[in-house]
Amino acid sequence: MDLMTALRQRRSIRRYQERPIPEETLKTLLDAAKTAPSAGNLRSRKFLVVTNPQIMKALGLAAYSQPQFSKAAALVVICADVPRSSARYGDRGSLFAIQDADAACMCLLLAAHALGLGACWNGAFDDALVRDLLSLEKGVLPVAIISLGWPDQQPADPGGSQEEAVSWIT
Ligand SMILES: Cc1cc2nc3c(=O)[nH]c(=O)nc-3n(C[C@H](O)[C@H](O)[C@H](O)COP(=O)(O)O)c2cc1C
């Protein structure tokens, strides 16, 4: 699949078949996520791949029981490693670490789509609960929980891209 096609076709998938994702496929997704750029190549981010049913259930509750959590085959929690980035960039470090994590999220979503998987970026969750469940170190900020599974829906383009603010300063 060429990249422009993947960009145009990707959708947030929130309904999944009850079918596991092979570990090798998950590893491929993580490899894709790690291709993302990062400030100063510091890679100020962390990935937690969760397939443990109890932890997945608890993360679903922490994400306000959003339905896409109930049948996801795996969750990938992408965190910003703020201390790592701040050690070099000071106050700018927290922004850079979040951007490092965001860039990785997008690469993972596109790779999932290219492999025929469905994925949804979930940012609505109780931060403290997620940090606690995953025993995240101080300063490591969970940015997104990506729910993954084999798609059981084909959502239409939700639209809106035509209205996004673009200014040309020539
Ligand atoms: C920062 C961020 C947070 C998001 N959080 C959620 C979420 O908690 N739950 C959800 O269902 N979708 C979430 N989404 C997905 C958006 O709803 C989705 O990208 C948007 O509606 C456009 O649809 P598309 O991804 O199919 O193009 C989030 C997306 C982003 C970028």
The ligand as an ORCA input file, in Angstrom:
! r2SCAN-3c Opt
* xyz 0 1
  C      -5.271     13.116     20.808
  C      -6.376     12.181     20.373
  C      -7.186     11.619     21.334
  C      -8.203     10.738     20.936
  N      -8.945     10.117     21.895
  C      -9.927      9.280     21.536
  C     -10.660      8.572     22.531
  O     -10.416      8.654     23.718
  N     -11.650      7.748     22.103
  C     -11.959      7.566     20.774
  O     -12.867      6.811     20.477
  N     -11.235      8.192     19.807
  C     -10.242      9.033     20.155
  N      -9.487      9.644     19.187
  C      -9.751      9.356     17.773
  C     -10.527     10.493     17.112
  O     -11.843     10.521     17.594
  C     -10.503     10.298     15.580
  O      -9.173     10.340     15.129
  C     -11.311     11.365     14.849
  O     -12.663     11.248     15.150
  C     -11.135     11.281     13.332
  O     -11.487      9.996     12.862
  P     -10.441      9.106     12.024
  O      -9.312      8.746     12.971
  O     -11.226      7.907     11.586
  O      -9.953      9.927     10.887
  C      -8.437     10.482     19.559
  C      -7.590     11.050     18.609
  C      -6.562     11.866     19.000
  C      -5.616     12.419     17.955
*
